[in-house]
Amino acid sequence: MELYLQFGYGMMEHCRVLLDSWGGGSVILSPRDLTDDQLVRFGSAIREIPGGDIMLDPQFYLPHSDHEKLCNHAYWPTDYATTLFWQGQALSRLLDSLRDLNGRIGCSRFVLPGLFATTIDDDWGETQRAVLEEARARSDNASLISTIAISADAVRDANQIADLIERAETWNVPTYYVVCEHPNGQYLVDDPNWIANVLDLSAGLRLAGSQVILGYCTHQMLAASAAGVNAIASGTWMNVRSFPPEKFNATYEEEIRQRATWYYCPQALSEYKIPFLDIAHRLGLLHLMAPPPELDGGYATALFSGAQPSTVGFGEQGAFRHYLHALHEQVRRKNRDSFDSAVADCEGTLTAAETLLTRLRTANIHGQLRDFTEIVDVNRAGLGLFSALRGAVMRRQWNTL
């Protein structure tokens, strides 16, 4: 499994620095946050980094979107008509324009537009099929990435997920870009059925012979390694670590009203505001929260220098880069040679986090809304349900994924 960078507001320099330090990597570009010219220039800059690669997410989830920057791109239709658009020249123009933009950016793979599905039904399925059919008339099938964007309610419905997997088995798509809405706008999802169904969908697509990229992820989706997922994507702000469809409309409130700096403690799978690190420092427990050497990129070193953490000037830049570097290394270390080994590794990560979280919470060191304490059992239950449903076939097919 790999980590892709999910581009969002203010991420240009973060991407350059991180990919350079990692020796390459992939960035999923966002037309919501970049103009045409910026996409071309930034795409070129990423491709100049040895091992650097880019994909363009067209973000055509809500065709009636009124987000100014998104709608100003040349490929965005000015006269979208729900029924007729997917049956004639309008779709051809959309794909031709996107293919041209992908070419100017230098993308080697073509991410196809995909509607946000509130429900997996025949209309949505026909739209997916129509896009694929038109795209194959213009591009090599091997370069195509089909977008699957689905609502939280659809993800939680096992019947809809089974229906989606059955449909996808007939589409013959080499790669899927899957984005799943979080229930109730949650950052860390507290529904084990949602976790189990994301894993089940991913595994179903992998077993059908396709690669899977999960977009808009937090560290909670380290569990995707057990489903054989090829890559997860994450970024800086919360709206590129989860998928809020409303961000593609003009009424969406930009970023965060009151910015707070969070430190990601990878071994606890939790994030903490700096005042709680001060408490740990005063109680002699701060060393327990330092990143393990294999996950440490040096971005958070000052926090553990012996000074009170709130006095060392740890800010957004360091926090974002530390989070993504630590997650990159966690993802990289999740690759296992068997299904049982992958599941055991995920369970071990949860158990180790639980042990540390218990000690920290006893000392009143809390991650508040980004604390993984209540999520440990959620992921454990979701992983257990997935294993019960898919374990037998995943064991047999693991080496063919």
N, C-alpha and C positions, 0 to 999 in steps of 0.2 A: 504494500500500500504506500502511496505517496501523498504528500501535502501539496496542493495547488494554492496559490494566493488568489483570493476572491477580491478583486479590485473594488475599492470604495473611495469615499471622500478623502483626499489628502494622502494617497498611498504611493505616489510616484517614487519618492526617494526611499521609502521603506522597501519597495519591491527591488529597486536597484541594489541597495545595500545587502538585503537578505539573499537574493539570488547570487550575488557576487561571492558572499561568504559561504554559500552552500555548494558552489561549483555548478550552478544552473538550477533549473526548475521551471515551472509553468505558472503563468498569470492568466486569469480569466478576466478579460477587459470588460468595462462597464460603460456603454454609451450614455447612461444616465449621468455619469460623472465626468465625461470627457467629450469634447467636440470632435468632429471628423479629423481636423488637423492634429489635434492632440493625440487621437488614437493612432494616427499614422506615425507621428514623431515618437511617441512612447513605445509603440510596437517595434519600431526600428531600434530604439535604445535597448530594449529587452533582448532582441535577437542578436545584438552585438555582444552580449554577455555570453561567454562560453557555456553552452548547455541551456541557454535561455530559450523559452518557447512561449507563444501566446495563443489564446483562443478568444474569440469575440462572442460574448453572450448577447444576442440581439435584444433581449429583454422585451419580447413582444407578448408578454403575459396578458396584458390588458390593452387590447387594440384601441379602446376608446380613451386611453390615457391622455391627460392634458398636462403632463409634466413637460415644461418648456424645453429643457435641454434635450430630453429624449425625443420629443416630437420634432425637433429641428433637424434631425438627421435625415439625409436624402431618402433613405429607404422607407421612412415612416409614411404610411398612406394618409392622405388628407381627406379621403372620402370612404372610410371603412364602412362596409355594409355587411352585417353579420352573415346573412345567408349566401349572397352572391360572391363574396370576396374569395372564398375557398374553392370556387368552381370555375374560375375563368382567368382573364388576363391580369387581374389585380394580384393574384398570388404569384404569377409568373414575374411580374414587375418587382414584387417584393424580393423574391429569391435572386433575380438578376442583380438588383441593386446591392443586396447583401453579399453576393458573390464578388461583386466588384470591390466593395469595401474590404472584404476579407483579403482580396488580392493586394490591394494597396497597403494594407497593414502588414502583410506577410504571413498570414495564418496558414499553416499546413493542413489544418483540419477545419471543417465547416460546421459550426453549431447551427442547427436549424431552428427557426422560430417555433415556439410551442405555446399554445394557449394555457392559461391557468385554469385547471379543471376543479370546479367546486364539487362535481360528481363525475365519476367514470361512467359514461353512458355512450350510446351509439353515435350521437352527434359529435362528441369529443373524439371518439375513436376514428370517425370518418375524416375529421380534420387532420389528425395525425397521419392517416394513410395518404390523404391528398398531398400533404406537404412532402412526404417521402417520395411519392410517385413523381412529383414535379422536380424535386431536387435530384433524383437519379437521372433525369433526362438532361441535367446540366453538369453534373459532377460525378467523379469516380465514387462508387458506393463506399469504398474503404475509407474515404476521407470524411464521411458524414457522421455527425453526432446528433442524435435525435433528443430533443428536450422533452422531459416529462416533468410538468409542474403541477402539483396537486395540493388540495386544501387539507387542513388538519383533520376535518371530518372524514374525508375520503381515505386518508391514511389510517385512521382508526377503525375503519370498516373492513374487516377481514374479507368479506364477500367482494367488495370493490377491488381490493388488492388482488385477489384471486382472478377476478375478471380482467384486470389490467395485465397480469402476467400471461394469461391465456391469449389475449390479443397480441401482446408483444412477441409471442412465440411465432407469429405469422409474419412479422414485419421484417425480419432478417436485417437488423440494424447492427453494425459493428460496435458502436459505442452509444451509451445513453448518458445524458447529463440530467440527473435527477435532483429536483429541488422540492422539498417538502415543507409546507407551512407548519410552524410550531403552534400547538393549541394555545388559545387565549393570549397570544403574544409572549409566551414564556421564553426566557433565555435558556434555562435548563428545563427540559420537559419532564413533568412528573407523572406521565401516563405510561406504564410499562407496555401497554398494548400498542401505543404509537411506536415505541422503540422496536418491539418485536416485529411489527408490520413493515417498518422501514428496512429492517434486516431481511425479512422474508421477501419483499419486493426486490431488493438488491440481489439476493441469492437466486431468485427465480430468473432474473435477467442474466446473471452470470451462468447459470446452468443451461440457459438457452444459447450460450455461445457468445454473448456480448460482453464488452467491458463496461464498467460502471464508474462514473464520476459523481459523487454526492456533493452538491453545492451548498453553500451557506451553512457551514457546520461549526459547532463548538467542539471542545475536547470531549464532550459526552459521546460523540460519534467515533471515538477510538474503537468502540464496540463493533464498528462496521468491518473491522479486519476479520471477524469471525464469519462474515458473509462473503468473503472473498472480494470485497470492493477494491478496485484498482487505485482510487484516489478519493480523498475528501478535500474540500476547499474551505478556507477560512480567511478572515481578514482582521482589520483593526476594530472598527466600531461594531456595536451589537447588531446593526442592520446588515452586516455582511457575515455575521456568525449565525444568523437565523434568517428566515425568509418571510418578511412582511410584505405581501403583495401591494399594500397601500403605499409603499415607498415610491411606487412608479406613478403616482398621481401628484398633482400640484399641491394638494391640501396636506400632504404628509409633512409633519414637523421635522425639520432637518436636525439630524444627529441628536445630541443630548443637551437639554436646557442647562443643567448644571454639571459641568464636566468633573468627574472624579478620577483620580489615578488609582488603578488597580494593579496589584502584584499577583501574578499567577504562580501558585505553588504547585508544580506539576505532580509531585508525589502525593499531594492531598486532593488533586483534581479540583481545586478551589481557588478563588481569587479573593484578595483581601485589600481593603483600603489601608493606607499607610498608618493611620492611628492604631490599628490593631497590631501592626508590626512593632510599633512602639511599646505596646503592652507586652508582646513576646520578648522584646529586648529587655525590658525591666524585670521580667520574671526569669530570665536566663534560658528562654526557650527558642530564641530566634534562630539558632543554628539548625533546629529541626525543620525550618521552613526554607532554608537555602536550597537552591536547585542542585540536584546531584551533578557531579562533574560532567557526566556524559550528556546532560541536557543544558549545560550552562554555556551561553554564548558570550558572556561577559557584560551583557546589557544591564543586569541587576546587581553587579558586583558591589557597588557602593552601599547597597542596603545592608550588607553583611560585613562591612569593614570595621565594625566595632562601635561606630557612632550611632546616635539615636536615628533611626531610619527617616524620620520626618525632617531631619536637618541636612540630608545629603543631596537634595535637589533631584530626586528621582521623579521624572515627569512622564508625560504622555509618550514621547518618542521612545524612551527606554522601556516603558511598560508594554507598548505595542510590539516592539521588536523582540523583547524577551518572550512574550506570549507565543509569538509565531515561531521563534527559533526553538523554544522548548517543545511546542507541539510538533514541529517538523521532525525533531529527533524522536519523540514518542511514537509518531506515525511510522517512521523508518524502522523502528525496533519491533513493530508489531507483526512483521512478516514471519510466518511459521510454515513448516513443511507438512502439517496435517491439520484437519479440522479440530480434532481433540486438543492439540497443542495450542491452536489459536484461541479456543474457548477457555482453556486453562489459563492462558496468559491474560486474557481479559478479566477473568475471575480473580487472578492474583493481583492485578492492578487495583481492582475494587477493594479487595481485602486489605491491602497495604494502605490504601487511602483511608479506609474506615478506621484502622488502628491509629493512624496519626490524627485523624479528625477527632476521635474520642479524646485523645490527650489534649489537643488544642482547645476543644470546647469545654473541657473540665476547667481550663484556665481562663474561660470566657473570651477566647480568641475566635471570632466568628467571621465568616465570609458573607453574612447577610444573604441577599438574594442570589449571590454567586457561590454560596456554600454548597458543597456536594453531599453533605451529610444525609439529607433526605433522598438524594438521587441515587446513592449507592444501591439501595434496595430496588429502586425503579429499574436501573440497568441490570441488576442481578436477575430480577424477575423477567424482564424482557428478553435477556439472553437465554434464560432457562426455557422460556416458552418457545423461542426460536429453535433452540437445540432439540426440544421435544418434537417439533413439527418437521424440521428439516435435517436433523442430525444424521439419519441413516443415509440419505442420498448425498449429503455433503461429504460424509466420510468416504463414500465410494468414488465420488467425482472430483475430490479436492485437487488431485494432481493433474486434472484435465482443464481446470478453470483458467 
